[in-house]
């Protein structure tokens, strides 16, 4: 039996402590079969786009290290990040989290794919206002480009991409 869960872990919508509680419950409730995993399809919101840093990324206790921990450092975590911003900010934030993984944990962070919200943007004007209307292809290309800009994070993106939409 293969089990795959997912969580939209975002600094703007939950504290590090509440995410740790979710992880503890996940570990207890799911047990530990060898094929158990969860995707973090959240953000590295507020984290640096230019350096590996120990600074707070956002309220609620989030740092690059903690984003790394819940996305790759946890024994069953797989990163599948939101790459919504058209200007590449989200991709650059995740590249620095991946660089942190390489530099401080001697671990190449492998991204399972990317998440965009192009279809959801068809139903709201908010995407145009905050410039978060990346297509699925553009989101994947942005992350791939920035990861491949550094040999320590290069070629660490799988070929999966997904897009968020609404059902009527």
Steps between C-alpha positions, in 0.01 A plus 500: 500500500637839402382797701538861389362794694530872431501820699496862385762620751510880482647750743211740441242241606657309789777512753801275509369358829162407347679334208717303743182382673359388163821310425491328839139394438586387147787288631282345774191440288664377185758271651813452294461271201799537267294670230336763722560863393339843493531784253547853628329706232550823695725802492829639624319833536715783632826302481804655336534490123872588511670306781491210740384668818398428860268801503128461559310464174160570647307528822431175678862396537575415135862503376668343196612218728147427613363516145775251405416279797130458415569472125804273482655451844208302641553132419199475264476857365501580129501861375244593231506879543262771392668704227225756449687829460564614143819683602677179612508590871350168614750301292794703636382447860485123450841493332652656813326238717649233269843664523469495879433126476817449296723726710383426853357149474710348219174394337383582150136604534298330225182680398213271400354773277335840514153637564347796317152654518432601143156334484397649835602844376230481235247551783659789688661837433738452796756317285542796269528742792771306683659356182451134592366378166780262392404222265593143591781502241635841607504403868696184424740688269563773760596249769707292259689807377588631845593155636729444201667839557707342781684167468406409857126511420510415129291218353297454816153551350287208386290543188166529682287813505147565614253785485237602756148567381141515621218255445156642440 
